[in-house]
Amino acid sequence: MTVLKIQNVGKGLGLQLPQDVVERLHLGAGDSICLEKMAHGSYRLVTKDDELAEQMTRIEDYMHEEDA
């Protein structure tokens, strides 16, 4: 588990991601990530590419169900 410290950033709050997390998610300055709420009340970070890939999989699965 990676612990993230909440910091003041301007008038809001922010998190600093450790370098190994940045590398695993292939992130760079200016990139966007999504905080996704899971069914059991926890959260996960996903990149926009991961989110798009999951949406496409759901769409394809739905289309195959319609064909059956």
Buried (B, 14 or more C-beta within 10 A) or exposed (E): EEEEEEEEEEEEEEEEBEEEEBEEBEBEEEEEBEEEEEEEEEEEBBBEEBBEEEEEEEEEEEEEEEEE
